[in-house]
Amino acid sequence: MNYSEIKYCDIANGEGVRTTLFVSGCRLHCPGCFNQEAQDFASGDEFSPEVAERILQSLEPSYIDGLTLLGGEPMEPENQRGLVEFVELVKERFPDKGIWCFTGYVLDDLREGGRRHTDVTDRLLACIDVLVDGPYVAALHDITLRFRGSSNQRIIDVPATRAAGEVCLWADDPQFATHRME
């Protein structure tokens, strides 16, 4: 698996201050994609054990809230296989830090029988706290939305969803949900 970029101290791709890994490769090619250069599976550099260790070290400070996975597309089958052991290690080493994942696929694509479900998908989803799902749709673009680009995309609380057996949306801080400063 390749990655196109790593952002340390990122505040745009999930709650709090995060380390963000942009994996390479995406078959969706959503019109208006913000990261077209990462659609090529060969773009960027190899995700090596040394790169993984640098990310783990970046997660150590108490002010870092967690890890975010973006792309490209983290849920392409080959990227799932490239990420699963690393994400399990992150969860083991930093159980109190959240893991967010942005995917252009919807959750049903990742569930058993879905078109992007693999032999490692369930292991990967077991480590993810928040899944932002759905393709970017330019006609539904909305700059008032937090952590997503178009209104069709959902922010899913994965542990709550797994426990309930139905999609449970992530609850944003009320201050941000209203778009008003009080």
C-alpha positions in Angstrom: 0.0 0.0 0.0 1.1 3.5 -0.7 0.3 6.8 1.0 0.2 10.2 -0.6 0.5 12.4 2.5 0.6 12.5 6.3 -0.5 15.6 8.2 0.6 16.0 11.7 -1.4 18.3 14.0 -4.3 18.3 11.6 -7.5 20.1 12.9 -9.6 19.7 9.7 -10.3 16.0 9.4 -12.0 15.0 12.6 -12.5 16.2 16.1 -9.5 17.8 17.9 -5.9 17.6 16.9 -5.1 14.6 14.8 -2.5 12.8 12.7 -4.0 12.2 9.3 -2.9 9.5 6.9 -3.9 9.9 3.2 -3.7 6.5 1.5 -3.2 6.2 -2.2 -5.7 4.6 -4.6 -9.4 5.2 -5.3 -11.7 3.7 -7.9 -14.6 6.0 -7.3 -13.2 9.1 -9.1 -16.0 11.4 -7.7 -16.4 14.5 -9.8 -15.0 17.4 -7.8 -12.8 15.2 -5.6 -10.5 17.3 -3.4 -7.6 14.9 -3.6 -7.5 13.7 -7.2 -3.7 13.1 -7.1 -4.3 10.4 -4.5 -6.6 8.4 -6.7 -3.6 6.6 -8.3 -2.6 3.5 -6.3 1.0 4.1 -7.3 1.2 7.7 -6.1 3.2 8.8 -3.1 5.4 6.5 -1.1 5.3 3.0 0.3 3.6 2.6 3.7 6.6 1.0 5.4 7.2 -0.1 9.1 9.3 3.1 9.5 6.4 5.3 8.3 4.0 3.4 10.6 6.4 4.0 13.6 6.6 7.7 12.8 2.8 7.9 12.9 2.7 6.0 16.2 5.2 8.4 17.7 3.1 11.3 16.5 0.1 10.0 18.5 2.0 9.9 21.8 1.5 13.5 23.0 -1.6 14.0 25.1 -2.8 16.9 22.9 -3.2 14.5 19.9 -6.8 13.3 19.9 -6.4 10.5 17.4 -5.8 9.2 13.9 -7.7 9.9 10.7 -7.7 7.8 7.6 -8.5 9.4 4.2 -7.5 9.0 0.7 -7.5 8.1 -2.0 -9.8 5.6 -0.5 -9.0 3.7 2.7 -11.7 1.1 2.1 -10.5 -0.1 -1.3 -9.8 -3.8 -0.6 -6.0 -3.6 -1.0 -5.9 -0.6 1.3 -8.0 -2.3 3.9 -5.4 -5.1 3.9 -2.6 -2.6 4.1 -4.2 -0.7 7.0 -5.8 -3.4 9.3 -2.7 -4.5 11.3 -1.5 -0.9 11.7 -4.9 0.3 12.9 -5.2 -2.6 15.3 -1.8 -1.6 16.7 -2.9 2.1 17.0 -6.1 1.0 18.9 -4.1 -1.4 21.2 -1.4 1.2 22.0 -3.7 4.2 22.2 -7.2 2.9 23.3 -8.4 6.4 24.4 -7.6 8.1 21.1 -10.3 8.1 18.4 -9.9 6.7 14.9 -11.8 8.4 12.2 -12.1 7.1 8.6 -13.4 8.9 5.6 -14.8 6.7 2.7 -16.7 7.4 -0.4 -18.4 4.1 0.0 -21.5 3.7 2.3 -21.5 1.5 5.3 -23.7 -1.1 3.6 -20.8 -1.5 1.0 -18.5 -2.5 3.9 -20.9 -4.9 5.7 -20.9 -8.6 5.0 -22.2 -9.1 1.5 -21.3 -5.6 0.5 -19.2 -4.8 -2.6 -16.2 -3.6 -0.5 -16.4 -6.2 2.3 -13.2 -8.2 2.5 -11.7 -10.8 4.9 -10.4 -7.9 7.0 -13.2 -5.3 6.9 -14.8 -6.4 10.1 -11.5 -6.2 11.9 -10.9 -2.7 10.5 -14.4 -1.4 11.4 -13.9 -2.8 14.9 -11.1 -0.2 15.4 -12.9 2.7 13.8 -14.8 5.1 16.1 -16.2 7.4 13.5 -16.9 6.7 9.8 -17.7 9.5 7.4 -19.4 7.6 4.6 -20.7 8.4 1.1 -19.3 9.8 -2.1 -18.7 13.5 -2.5 -21.6 14.9 -4.6 -20.8 18.4 -6.0 -24.5 19.2 -6.4 -25.0 18.6 -2.7 -21.9 20.6 -1.6 -22.5 22.6 1.6 -19.8 24.7 3.3 -21.7 24.8 6.5 -21.2 21.0 7.1 -18.6 20.0 9.6 -16.2 17.2 8.5 -17.9 16.5 5.2 -18.2 18.1 1.8 -21.7 17.2 0.7 -25.0 16.7 2.5 -25.4 13.1 1.5 -22.4 12.1 3.5 -23.1 10.7 7.0 -20.9 10.9 10.2 -21.5 7.5 11.8 -20.7 6.5 15.4 -19.3 3.0 14.6 -19.3 1.4 18.1 -22.9 2.6 18.7 -23.9 1.4 15.2 -22.4 -2.1 15.8 -24.1 -2.3 19.2 -27.5 -1.2 17.9 -27.5 -3.1 14.7 -28.6 0.1 12.9 -26.9 3.3 11.8 -26.3 5.7 14.7 -25.1 9.1 13.7 -22.2 10.7 15.6 -23.4 13.5 17.9 -21.5 16.7 17.3 -21.0 19.3 20.0 -24.3 21.3 20.1 -22.3 24.6 19.6 -21.1 23.4 16.2 -24.3 21.6 15.2 -26.3 24.8 15.2 -23.9 26.9 13.2 -24.5 29.8 15.7 -22.0 31.4 18.0 -23.6 32.0 21.5 
